[in-house]
Amino acid sequence: MGRPLKLSDQNKDWFLRRSISQVRSTETRELRKRFLIVCEGTKTEPRYFESIKRELPRNTVQVEISGEGCNTLSLISRARKIISSRISLDYPFDQVWVVFDRDSFKPDDFDNAIKSAEANGMHCAWSNGAFELWYILHFEYRNTGMSRTEYQGKLSDLLGEPYCKNAPDMYQKLKRIGNQIQAVARAKRLQRNSKEMSLPPSKSNPCTTVSTLIEELNRFIVQIEG
């Protein structure tokens, strides 16, 4: 136990420096936000978000990324288990996101997974048909659906090199030769079109809400770059 603080100490430089340090430490703890991003895929999506994570200031945001390799409904269940484990450790998340594609899943499964996630307080970064739609929007607007093979061919053309699905540097490539601001605007345009036509997510092809998660994370990147 330290010696009692004398009133005369409160005006000394060492006390003021210590007090400011303690306040800043408290403010940092209060400002820090915790994100959980649970991905359906085990490589493509996790590697993309890991790249973004490296640009985030650790004193204000913490991001945990999990690549589960399971289908949409199982993904929600897995996310709930991760949330429960952190709550028991008094380490809750401020935002939980599940990332998945329409892929070949039945329409009802896809729509129900989104409803289930939202009912459990989670956010969805879904894509119909594939996560790669988000990549393409960095270069152009597209309002017609494509097959998996067509996505790969299109991205190869846009990137000027063969598209590697699990490439660990896609975020950096897109940032260098694509336009993320335009990608967000194009994604929002697709979302508006879907809403205006009253289409459920399973019928909204192409469409993606990955842009919403990107905007949330970018709020912290702007802080460190500004």
NORQUIJO-V673726 format. One record per residue. N is the residue number from 1. RES is the residue in one letter. SS is DSSP state (hx for helix, st for strand, lp for the rest). PHI is phi in whole degrees, 0 to 359 (* if undefined). Layout:
N/RES/SS/PHI
N/RES/SS/PHI
//
This chain:
1/M/lp/*
2/G/lp/283
3/R/lp/289
4/P/lp/299
5/L/lp/283
6/K/lp/276
7/L/hx/301
8/S/hx/293
9/D/hx/290
10/Q/hx/292
11/N/hx/259
12/K/lp/277
13/D/hx/301
14/W/hx/295
15/F/hx/288
16/L/hx/294
17/R/hx/296
18/R/hx/295
19/S/hx/295
20/I/hx/297
21/S/hx/298
22/Q/hx/293
23/V/hx/295
24/R/hx/297
25/S/hx/296
26/T/hx/294
27/E/hx/298
28/T/hx/297
29/R/hx/297
30/E/hx/287
31/L/hx/279
32/R/lp/298
33/K/st/249
34/R/st/245
35/F/st/248
36/L/st/241
37/I/st/241
38/V/st/253
39/C/st/255
40/E/lp/295
41/G/lp/278
42/T/lp/257
43/K/lp/228
44/T/hx/305
45/E/hx/291
46/P/hx/302
47/R/hx/294
48/Y/hx/297
49/F/hx/287
50/E/hx/297
51/S/hx/296
52/I/hx/294
53/K/hx/305
54/R/lp/293
55/E/lp/266
56/L/lp/274
57/P/lp/289
58/R/lp/293
59/N/lp/283
60/T/lp/241
61/V/st/212
62/Q/st/236
63/V/st/234
64/E/st/252
65/I/st/241
66/S/st/230
67/G/st/259
68/E/lp/264
69/G/lp/65
70/C/lp/228
71/N/lp/283
72/T/hx/303
73/L/hx/292
74/S/hx/294
75/L/hx/297
76/I/hx/296
77/S/hx/298
78/R/hx/294
79/A/hx/298
80/R/hx/298
81/K/hx/294
82/I/hx/295
83/I/hx/300
84/S/hx/298
85/S/hx/294
86/R/hx/284
87/I/hx/297
88/S/hx/295
89/L/lp/264
90/D/lp/57
91/Y/lp/225
92/P/lp/285
93/F/lp/263
94/D/lp/280
95/Q/st/221
96/V/st/240
97/W/st/237
98/V/st/247
99/V/st/242
100/F/st/204
101/D/st/250
102/R/lp/293
103/D/lp/49
104/S/lp/254
105/F/lp/289
106/K/lp/297
107/P/hx/308
108/D/hx/296
109/D/hx/297
110/F/hx/295
111/D/hx/295
112/N/hx/292
113/A/hx/295
114/I/hx/295
115/K/hx/296
116/S/hx/296
117/A/hx/298
118/E/hx/295
119/A/hx/294
120/N/lp/262
121/G/lp/78
122/M/lp/261
123/H/st/255
124/C/st/245
125/A/st/250
126/W/st/260
127/S/st/225
128/N/st/226
129/G/lp/267
130/A/lp/221
131/F/lp/303
132/E/hx/298
133/L/hx/303
134/W/hx/300
135/Y/hx/296
136/I/hx/299
137/L/lp/295
138/H/lp/290
139/F/lp/243
140/E/lp/200
141/Y/lp/275
142/R/lp/221
143/N/lp/237
144/T/lp/235
145/G/lp/290
146/M/lp/220
147/S/lp/276
148/R/hx/302
149/T/hx/297
150/E/hx/293
151/Y/hx/301
152/Q/hx/296
153/G/hx/295
154/K/hx/297
155/L/hx/293
156/S/hx/299
157/D/hx/295
158/L/hx/290
159/L/hx/279
160/G/lp/77
161/E/lp/198
162/P/lp/301
163/Y/lp/286
164/C/lp/253
165/K/lp/306
166/N/lp/258
167/A/lp/300
168/P/lp/282
169/D/lp/246
170/M/hx/297
171/Y/hx/300
172/Q/hx/294
173/K/hx/297
174/L/hx/294
175/K/hx/292
176/R/hx/280
177/I/hx/245
178/G/lp/255
179/N/lp/222
180/Q/hx/291
181/I/hx/300
182/Q/hx/292
183/A/hx/299
184/V/hx/297
185/A/hx/298
186/R/hx/292
187/A/hx/296
188/K/hx/295
189/R/hx/297
190/L/hx/297
191/Q/hx/296
192/R/hx/296
193/N/hx/300
194/S/hx/297
195/K/hx/294
196/E/hx/297
197/M/lp/269
198/S/lp/55
199/L/lp/268
200/P/lp/288
201/P/hx/308
202/S/hx/295
203/K/hx/258
204/S/lp/268
205/N/lp/227
206/P/lp/268
207/C/st/193
208/T/st/209
209/T/lp/247
210/V/hx/302
211/S/hx/303
212/T/hx/292
213/L/hx/294
214/I/hx/301
215/E/hx/296
216/E/hx/297
217/L/hx/289
218/N/hx/296
219/R/hx/302
220/F/hx/275
221/I/hx/294
222/V/hx/300
223/Q/hx/299
224/I/hx/282
225/E/hx/276
226/G/lp/280
//
